[in-house]
């Protein structure tokens, strides 16, 4: 095998084409979200509605030794009655390949608007949480997590 007078064999050419195709598929995934992408996602969900601070308790570590398994807990202060409850909670990250982390739907039957999970973070970044209330009001909370070893291939 080898290069024949500067021209690759058919097998080598097909191999190079396969590698190039695979790299082209991965290239869009190698970029990371930013605050503008998070803002665009929020605009898709809520248009130009205003966000208020408060009501959300966002519990994430300040420093994550390993970005593969970063714990997150969210709790929203609400009576969770038919007249006043949390409809949804959305969590975003502004430094991952995709900005959306997780979304939760709630109803008064839940009794409490709280959830916990683990997320994967590629790098040090902001975690943005948005709570949508039954009356249409929106609340937000933000926390920065410093990642020492990335979890999304970083």
C-alpha positions as CSV (number, residue, x, y, z in Angstrom):
1,X,0.0,0.0,0.0
2,X,1.0,3.6,0.1
3,X,0.8,6.6,-2.2
4,X,1.3,5.7,-5.8
5,X,3.0,8.7,-7.5
6,X,1.2,11.1,-5.2
7,X,-2.2,9.6,-5.9
8,X,-4.0,7.6,-3.2
9,X,-5.4,4.2,-4.0
10,X,-9.2,3.8,-4.2
11,X,-9.3,2.3,-0.7
12,X,-7.2,5.1,0.7
13,X,-9.4,7.7,-1.0
14,X,-12.6,6.1,0.4
15,X,-11.0,6.0,3.9
16,X,-10.1,9.7,3.7
17,X,-13.6,10.5,2.5
18,X,-15.1,8.6,5.4
19,X,-12.9,10.4,7.9
20,X,-13.7,13.8,6.4
21,X,-17.4,12.9,6.5
22,X,-17.2,11.9,10.2
23,X,-15.4,15.1,11.1
24,X,-18.0,17.1,9.3
25,X,-20.7,15.5,11.4
26,X,-18.9,16.2,14.6
27,X,-17.9,19.7,13.8
28,X,-21.2,21.4,14.7
29,X,-21.2,19.5,18.0
30,X,-17.8,20.7,19.0
31,X,-19.0,24.3,19.4
32,X,-20.4,25.5,22.7
33,X,-23.5,27.4,23.6
34,X,-23.3,30.9,24.9
35,X,-25.5,33.4,26.6
36,X,-27.0,34.5,23.3
37,X,-28.1,30.9,22.6
38,X,-29.7,30.7,26.0
39,X,-31.5,34.0,25.4
40,X,-32.7,32.7,22.0
41,X,-34.1,29.6,23.7
42,X,-35.9,31.7,26.3
43,X,-37.3,34.0,23.6
44,X,-38.7,30.9,21.8
45,X,-40.4,29.8,25.0
46,X,-41.6,33.2,26.4
47,X,-41.2,35.9,23.8
48,X,-40.4,39.3,25.4
49,X,-41.9,38.6,28.8
50,X,-40.0,40.0,31.7
51,X,-38.2,37.8,34.3
52,X,-38.0,38.5,38.0
53,X,-35.5,37.4,40.6
54,X,-36.7,35.3,43.5
55,X,-38.8,32.3,44.4
56,X,-36.2,29.8,43.0
57,X,-33.7,28.0,45.2
58,X,-31.0,26.7,42.8
59,X,-28.5,24.4,44.5
60,X,-25.4,23.5,42.4
61,X,-21.8,23.2,43.6
62,X,-19.5,26.2,43.2
63,X,-16.7,23.8,42.0
64,X,-17.3,20.6,40.2
65,X,-14.3,18.3,40.3
66,X,-15.8,16.3,37.4
67,X,-18.1,17.7,34.8
68,X,-19.5,14.3,34.0
69,X,-21.7,14.2,37.1
70,X,-22.7,17.6,38.6
71,X,-25.6,17.5,41.0
72,X,-28.4,20.1,40.7
73,X,-31.5,20.7,42.8
74,X,-34.2,23.2,42.1
75,X,-37.0,24.2,44.4
76,X,-39.6,27.0,43.7
77,X,-41.5,28.7,46.5
78,X,-45.1,28.2,45.7
79,X,-48.3,27.1,47.6
80,X,-49.0,24.6,44.7
81,X,-52.8,25.2,44.8
82,X,-55.2,25.3,41.9
83,X,-55.0,29.1,41.9
84,X,-51.2,29.5,42.3
85,X,-48.7,26.9,41.2
86,X,-45.5,26.3,39.3
87,X,-46.2,25.1,35.7
88,X,-42.7,24.5,34.5
89,X,-39.0,24.8,35.4
90,X,-36.3,25.0,32.7
91,X,-32.6,24.7,33.3
92,X,-30.0,26.0,30.8
93,X,-26.2,26.1,30.7
94,X,-24.3,28.7,28.6
95,X,-21.2,26.7,28.0
96,X,-22.4,23.2,26.9
97,X,-22.8,22.0,23.3
98,X,-26.5,22.6,23.6
99,X,-28.0,25.1,26.0
100,X,-31.0,23.1,27.3
101,X,-30.2,20.8,30.3
102,X,-33.6,19.7,31.7
103,X,-37.2,20.8,31.8
104,X,-39.8,19.8,34.4
105,X,-43.6,20.2,34.3
106,X,-45.6,20.5,37.5
107,X,-49.2,20.6,38.6
108,X,-51.0,21.4,41.9
109,X,-51.1,17.6,42.4
110,X,-47.3,17.6,42.9
111,X,-47.6,19.3,46.2
112,X,-44.1,20.8,45.9
113,X,-42.2,22.2,43.0
114,X,-38.8,20.6,43.5
115,X,-36.6,18.3,41.5
116,X,-33.0,17.0,41.6
117,X,-30.8,15.4,39.0
118,X,-27.3,15.2,37.7
119,X,-26.1,17.1,34.7
120,X,-23.0,17.0,32.5
121,X,-21.0,20.2,32.1
122,X,-18.3,20.7,29.4
123,X,-16.6,23.6,31.1
124,X,-16.9,26.4,33.7
125,X,-20.2,28.1,33.0
126,X,-23.4,29.7,34.2
127,X,-26.5,27.6,35.1
128,X,-29.7,29.5,34.4
129,X,-33.0,28.4,35.9
130,X,-36.4,29.7,34.9
131,X,-39.7,29.0,36.7
132,X,-43.0,29.6,34.9
133,X,-45.9,30.2,37.3
134,X,-49.6,29.5,36.6
135,X,-50.4,33.2,36.4
136,X,-47.8,33.7,33.6
137,X,-45.1,35.3,35.7
138,X,-41.5,34.2,35.2
139,X,-38.8,33.9,37.8
140,X,-35.1,33.3,37.2
141,X,-32.0,32.3,39.1
142,X,-28.4,32.0,38.0
143,X,-25.3,30.2,39.4
144,X,-21.8,29.8,38.2
145,X,-20.2,26.3,38.3
146,X,-16.4,26.0,38.0
147,X,-15.6,22.7,36.2
148,X,-12.1,21.3,36.7
149,X,-12.5,18.3,34.3
150,X,-15.0,18.7,31.5
151,X,-17.8,16.2,31.0
152,X,-18.7,16.8,27.4
153,X,-15.5,15.7,25.8
154,X,-13.5,18.5,27.3
